[in-house]
Amino acid sequence: MSALLEVRDLEVEFDTYGGTVHAVRGVSFDVRAGKTLAIVGESGCGKSVTVQSIMGLIPIPPGRIVAGTAELRGVDILGRPEVDGRDVRGDAIGMIFQDPMTSLNPTMTIGDQIAETLQTHRGQDRPQARARAVELLEMTRIPEAEQRAGQYPFEFSGGMLQRAMIAMAIACEPAILVADEPSTALDVTIQAQILDLLGDLQAKTSMAIILITHDLGVVARLADEVAVMYAGRIVEHGTADAVFHQSGHPYTQGLKAAMPTRNSRRDDPLQPIDGSPPDLFAPPPGCAYRPRCPNAMRICERRDPPAFPLEPSDASRPSSAIDVVANTNQEDAASGSQAPTPRTPPEETDIHPAKDATAAPPHRDHFSRCWLHQSEARAHFAAAAAGDGDPP
Amino acid sequence: MTVLLETENLTKHFDLGHGRQVHAVDGLSLAIEEREIVGLVGESGSGKSTFGKTVLGLHERTAGRVSFQGEDLPASYRQQDFRRYAPHMQMIFQDPYSSLNPRMTVGEIVGEGLKLHSDLSGREVRERSAEWLQRVGLEPAHMSRYPHEFSGGQRQRIGVARALILEPEFVVCDEPISALDVSVQAQVINLLDDLKASLGLTLLFIAHDLSMVRYVSDRMAVMYLGALVEVGKANDVFFDPQHPYTRFLVAANPEPDPRTERRRAFSAIQGEIPSPINVPPGCRFANRCPQAMPQCREQTPQLIPLQEKGGREVACHLFG
């Protein structure tokens, strides 16, 4: 199945008084129809900026998209407000935000706000749009939708507002719904209702969901695939099961150990991650997680780790694994002479070894950007390539 | 075990004028033993924070009684009451951004309690403040800096130092980690844990994160619309909830494990918490409860201990 949205090598910077913030530093991922991709990370890791730049929501200036592409059904939408006569924002991609109270217009009724979306993007007349707005409110399980449509945001509770936001976001039947911390401001019981609703809507419409959150519980409930971001990079990616149960990157492992599960006992202390995320004005050379990493090695200080595949994917894919290891080895040899330049990381080529149609993109596989996996990657490669001779 | 702090029918109503009142806390009775951590959970608007603040005298109570070490606390605090009780009872706030005065240095913030409540000299106060900053994992050199120069986790540590420098016996932690990132939450929890062990603290830990409350607390109290619906040992309440509301709350609590989540036969609780202005008669949870009986809409259930559940207290007619 080909991807609905393919994001490649996205880099975003912000110019501030203090200097340039390298907010997103080479992010690639795929979003597929009917599936949920969760982007997880702590505040400031660049997860929201990534999605906002794809949707053209970051202010330029001070923001700047330095590099990358984001292809929606094969058409690059980065910096383009419309594709094939459809607006990207609000039409092809719908969005719900963390704080529904501040994302809605307090001076318009809920019904009118939803109708406006349809009038703008679909050219419906007002009565038509209003009738559809009520239907949408019913779809999002707002009781007495007809009456509620005539009310203002202040008359809604937080959970109701988030439903209204969802109704508005799905009004134009978007291919992708971006949910940026959709339940963070809500109580657990209301959060459960909203997550349920998102799952049901996805099953009905087969829209893709990009879920941005820092809550691993929410991820576990909704996500098919997970991308863990740290300091502007995806440090681990894979299916939800792989990322949770065979976590590769020390940061992912750290996040898991830092929170209690139903099995943790009182006398097992939680394992916090010491320190705090790096300053993105001047990202450190090498691995950005190194200062906090319990497993840091010398190479981590010098060189940014490329994406190492963690599992041999299906048999059609060993070629990408070979490329990753091969390129890494070449770089290992070359790296003594020159320091890697942070702007164009040398492993760019490693992440996307083959862009031809036959090799599946490695973004789908379980990978981790950590030097710990170098030997494991080699072993996988050796196993996969056993018939084809040794790696260079 | 001796009871350190006890509330009896503690009630706090806020007057809205025109005869309307917000029933934030309605007749809440809870006894907290020495060196115990009691976790208080509930949805926003259930009155958790108001309860914590009323216990400490930050809100004047409408009715009921609060006693500390066997002594009744005043219903409305005057200057000298705060002076008297502040060294014994303190609070750690949720928002490490708005709860520190941006115009005071960290040294002044941490040392203010000692300056007001002890007869130490300025120099001794500074020495103690520096010592406490170290104790919470900051540097004495941070004394001259201002709150905005610190990250959320560091500010919460400043809040902890400020609350604990007087070595109080009882501390209300009002959502102390909700505003922090996951990796930093564990730092603050472990810090509180260490300090609890070394100072013999008694904590009322208010939070909505059930997993964390279960992990941190000895006992758990579940609050709904101003009243307690279930109280018991934290593990028992979490793994074997009795009150229908607690059962929903536990069922809604997402676990960081996709396999568990897929297996979850899940039905979210319907509806929302009613307004505390028009508290329905009878059981407060009746309008959302799938097991509601006619009796529930007329009679308010009281907390009753369940013998077969090791003295767990549940306020529900199903157990009457």
HADDOCK unambig.tbl for C-alpha pairs under 7 A between the chains (distance, minus, plus):
assign (segid A and resid 42 and name CA) (segid B and resid 181 and name CA) 5.91 0.50 0.50
assign (segid A and resid 43 and name CA) (segid B and resid 181 and name CA) 6.92 0.50 0.50
assign (segid A and resid 187 and name CA) (segid B and resid 43 and name CA) 5.62 0.50 0.50
assign (segid A and resid 187 and name CA) (segid B and resid 44 and name CA) 6.63 0.50 0.50
assign (segid A and resid 188 and name CA) (segid B and resid 252 and name CA) 6.01 0.50 0.50
assign (segid A and resid 188 and name CA) (segid B and resid 253 and name CA) 6.20 0.50 0.50
assign (segid A and resid 189 and name CA) (segid B and resid 249 and name CA) 6.22 0.50 0.50
assign (segid A and resid 189 and name CA) (segid B and resid 252 and name CA) 5.56 0.50 0.50
assign (segid A and resid 189 and name CA) (segid B and resid 268 and name CA) 6.70 0.50 0.50
assign (segid A and resid 189 and name CA) (segid B and resid 269 and name CA) 6.39 0.50 0.50
assign (segid A and resid 192 and name CA) (segid B and resid 252 and name CA) 5.59 0.50 0.50
assign (segid A and resid 192 and name CA) (segid B and resid 268 and name CA) 5.80 0.50 0.50
assign (segid A and resid 193 and name CA) (segid B and resid 268 and name CA) 5.49 0.50 0.50
assign (segid A and resid 216 and name CA) (segid B and resid 256 and name CA) 5.03 0.50 0.50
assign (segid A and resid 217 and name CA) (segid B and resid 254 and name CA) 4.56 0.50 0.50
assign (segid A and resid 217 and name CA) (segid B and resid 255 and name CA) 4.65 0.50 0.50
assign (segid A and resid 217 and name CA) (segid B and resid 256 and name CA) 4.02 0.50 0.50
assign (segid A and resid 217 and name CA) (segid B and resid 257 and name CA) 6.95 0.50 0.50
assign (segid A and resid 218 and name CA) (segid B and resid 254 and name CA) 6.15 0.50 0.50
assign (segid A and resid 220 and name CA) (segid B and resid 256 and name CA) 5.42 0.50 0.50
assign (segid A and resid 220 and name CA) (segid B and resid 257 and name CA) 5.32 0.50 0.50
assign (segid A and resid 220 and name CA) (segid B and resid 258 and name CA) 4.20 0.50 0.50
assign (segid A and resid 220 and name CA) (segid B and resid 261 and name CA) 6.30 0.50 0.50
assign (segid A and resid 221 and name CA) (segid B and resid 254 and name CA) 6.85 0.50 0.50
assign (segid A and resid 221 and name CA) (segid B and resid 258 and name CA) 6.06 0.50 0.50
assign (segid A and resid 221 and name CA) (segid B and resid 261 and name CA) 5.17 0.50 0.50
assign (segid A and resid 240 and name CA) (segid B and resid 258 and name CA) 6.52 0.50 0.50
assign (segid A and resid 241 and name CA) (segid B and resid 258 and name CA) 6.15 0.50 0.50
assign (segid A and resid 244 and name CA) (segid B and resid 257 and name CA) 6.55 0.50 0.50
assign (segid A and resid 255 and name CA) (segid B and resid 182 and name CA) 6.70 0.50 0.50
assign (segid A and resid 255 and name CA) (segid B and resid 183 and name CA) 5.93 0.50 0.50
assign (segid A and resid 258 and name CA) (segid B and resid 182 and name CA) 6.62 0.50 0.50
assign (segid A and resid 258 and name CA) (segid B and resid 183 and name CA) 5.73 0.50 0.50
assign (segid A and resid 258 and name CA) (segid B and resid 186 and name CA) 5.49 0.50 0.50
assign (segid A and resid 259 and name CA) (segid B and resid 182 and name CA) 6.82 0.50 0.50
assign (segid A and resid 259 and name CA) (segid B and resid 186 and name CA) 6.77 0.50 0.50
assign (segid A and resid 260 and name CA) (segid B and resid 211 and name CA) 6.17 0.50 0.50
assign (segid A and resid 260 and name CA) (segid B and resid 212 and name CA) 6.11 0.50 0.50
assign (segid A and resid 260 and name CA) (segid B and resid 215 and name CA) 6.54 0.50 0.50
assign (segid A and resid 261 and name CA) (segid B and resid 211 and name CA) 6.36 0.50 0.50
assign (segid A and resid 261 and name CA) (segid B and resid 255 and name CA) 6.67 0.50 0.50
assign (segid A and resid 262 and name CA) (segid B and resid 211 and name CA) 6.71 0.50 0.50
assign (segid A and resid 265 and name CA) (segid B and resid 215 and name CA) 6.77 0.50 0.50
assign (segid A and resid 266 and name CA) (segid B and resid 215 and name CA) 5.73 0.50 0.50
assign (segid A and resid 266 and name CA) (segid B and resid 216 and name CA) 6.88 0.50 0.50
assign (segid A and resid 270 and name CA) (segid B and resid 186 and name CA) 5.85 0.50 0.50
assign (segid A and resid 271 and name CA) (segid B and resid 186 and name CA) 6.55 0.50 0.50
assign (segid A and resid 272 and name CA) (segid B and resid 183 and name CA) 5.45 0.50 0.50
assign (segid A and resid 272 and name CA) (segid B and resid 184 and name CA) 6.41 0.50 0.50
assign (segid A and resid 272 and name CA) (segid B and resid 186 and name CA) 4.73 0.50 0.50
assign (segid A and resid 272 and name CA) (segid B and resid 187 and name CA) 5.14 0.50 0.50
assign (segid A and resid 273 and name CA) (segid B and resid 183 and name CA) 5.13 0.50 0.50
assign (segid A and resid 273 and name CA) (segid B and resid 184 and name CA) 6.83 0.50 0.50
